């Protein structure tokens, strides 16, 4: 086995697979908070400072990164690619239409 252990070997093989998109997102959340989600979903978290980080994901489609970002529940900015930014806009419009108009009696939290 070329790696020191089986887990490292599997991770190296997973990281080496060709993908269509390299996504970079700047999150307004501490790296430790984001890593708690990303540890089970995939991606690499890079701390920027105590309150922000960058998330790197290599993917073939955009649906999985959208779900990961929803699970993180933090403000974010798409750094690249522009196609992912367009996908986020389209998905946000879809969800806004699905939610319909907000009623005055509805609470603002989950």
C-alpha positions in Angstrom: 0.0 0.0 0.0 1.6 3.3 -1.0 0.2 5.3 2.0 1.0 4.9 5.7 -2.4 3.5 6.5 -5.6 2.5 4.8 -7.5 5.7 5.6 -4.8 7.8 4.1 -4.7 5.6 1.0 -8.4 6.0 0.5 -8.3 9.8 1.1 -5.4 10.1 -1.4 -7.2 8.2 -4.0 -10.4 10.2 -3.4 -8.5 13.5 -3.7 -6.8 12.4 -6.9 -10.0 11.7 -8.8 -10.7 14.1 -11.7 -13.5 16.5 -11.1 -15.2 19.1 -13.3 -15.3 22.1 -10.9 -13.0 23.5 -8.1 -15.3 25.5 -5.8 -13.9 28.0 -3.4 -16.3 29.7 -0.9 -15.4 32.3 1.7 -17.5 31.6 4.8 -18.3 34.1 7.6 -17.8 31.4 10.3 -14.9 30.0 12.3 -13.0 27.1 10.6 -13.7 24.8 13.5 -17.5 25.3 13.0 -17.3 24.6 9.3 -15.0 21.6 9.8 -17.6 19.9 12.0 -19.9 19.7 8.9 -17.3 19.2 6.3 -15.6 16.4 8.2 -18.4 14.1 7.2 -19.4 15.6 3.8 -16.1 16.4 2.1 -14.1 19.5 1.3 -11.0 21.2 2.7 -11.3 24.1 5.2 -8.6 26.8 5.4 -8.8 29.3 8.3 -8.5 33.0 7.2 -8.8 34.5 10.7 -10.7 33.7 13.9 -14.1 34.4 12.3 -13.8 33.4 8.7 -12.5 30.6 6.5 -12.4 29.3 3.0 -13.9 26.1 1.9 -12.5 24.2 -1.1 -14.5 21.5 -2.8 -13.8 19.5 -6.0 -17.0 18.3 -7.5 -18.7 17.2 -10.7 -22.1 18.9 -10.0 -23.2 21.8 -7.8 -26.1 20.2 -5.8 -23.9 18.6 -3.1 -22.0 21.8 -2.3 -25.3 23.7 -2.0 -26.4 21.1 0.6 -23.1 21.4 2.5 -23.4 25.2 2.6 -27.0 24.9 3.8 -25.8 22.6 6.6 -23.1 25.0 7.7 -25.8 27.8 8.1 -23.4 30.7 7.7 -23.2 33.7 5.4 -20.8 33.0 2.5 -19.4 34.5 -0.7 -18.6 32.4 -3.8 -15.1 33.0 -4.8 -15.1 30.6 -7.8 -16.4 29.5 -10.2 -18.9 31.9 -11.7 -21.1 29.0 -12.7 -21.5 28.0 -9.0 -22.6 31.6 -8.2 -25.2 31.4 -11.0 -26.4 28.0 -9.6 -26.7 29.5 -6.1 -28.9 32.4 -7.6 -31.1 29.9 -9.4 -31.6 27.7 -6.3 -32.3 30.7 -4.1 -35.0 31.8 -6.6 -36.5 28.3 -6.6 -36.7 28.2 -2.8 -38.1 31.7 -2.5 -40.9 30.8 -4.8 -41.5 27.5 -3.0 -41.8 29.4 0.3 -44.4 31.7 -0.9 -45.2 35.0 0.8 -44.4 35.1 4.5 -47.4 35.5 6.8 -47.2 38.1 9.6 -48.0 35.4 12.2 -45.0 33.1 11.1 -41.9 33.1 13.3 -38.6 34.2 11.8 -36.7 31.2 13.2 -36.6 27.5 12.3 
